[in-house]
Amino acid sequence: MVFESYILPVLIFAGAGLIAGALLYAASKIFAVKADEKLEAVNEALPGINCGACGYSGCGDYANAIIDGAPTNLCKAGGTAVAEKLAEILGVEAAEVDQLVAVVHCNGDCNATSPKYTFDGVSSCAAAKRFYGGSESCAYGCLGFGDCASVCPNGAISIKDGLAKVDKSLCVGCGLCEKACPKKIITMKSIKKFVDVACSSTSVGKTTKEICKVGCIACKICERKCPEGAIKVNNNLAQIDYSKCTSCGICAQSCPTHAIVDCRNSLEVRN
């Protein structure tokens, strides 16, 4: 009675489970889809930070695109080393990578400008911007809370004297800082170009000069001095056309407020 009432049903249930498990295992082996070894190798070669700088949604999406024929030199974060590895995996010739680096278009640290009020809310640039555009006197300047630094995968950005600074020898050009900056004062440029406009203010020169010692005052000296016509002042702000710029540094040398900087001495070009 005990056997028929309790033990037999358990044995039947266990037996059925074993049979079902064996059938599922056999089916998984019979109908298994073989992994694409090249796809796996490509995924392993990519840095895996999913920055989207390649134009795809992430490293996995780009890996699939590479297998389907996409160029192997689109990974800005991986640079030349990753491009060469991908080319080796696919058996194609390695293409040159236009390595990018982040530029902060502001040089107004606490020694050059002053806050208009003290912000004691959440320590975030995005949060500070919601209060009258931020606490800084310049409505266009860096807020200095480090939203950009918090997303940088390589620790290439730090906050010094209330201003975001980029260590270009560590920057991989992923662009995550550019996306995180609520003031949109961080952009990406070719690592081969050495001159930057470290200001974002479009206020008239007199106003900029009153609130920041190193802001662009739209004097147009740089524009007149540039031998290539690569720099123009538009909307009260100097702007560089990098397709024409030869990085001669004349504009930086002639800028009376040092709003244009030549960073070649602090720039280590990565291989």
Helices and strands as residue ranges (DSSP letters): H 2-2, I 3-7, H 8-30, H 37-45, H 59-67, H 79-90, E 100-104, H 125-129, H 147-151, E 157-160, E 163-166, H 176-180, E 186-190, E 195-197, H 205-211, H 221-225, E 231-234, E 237-240, H 250-254, E 260-262, G 264-266
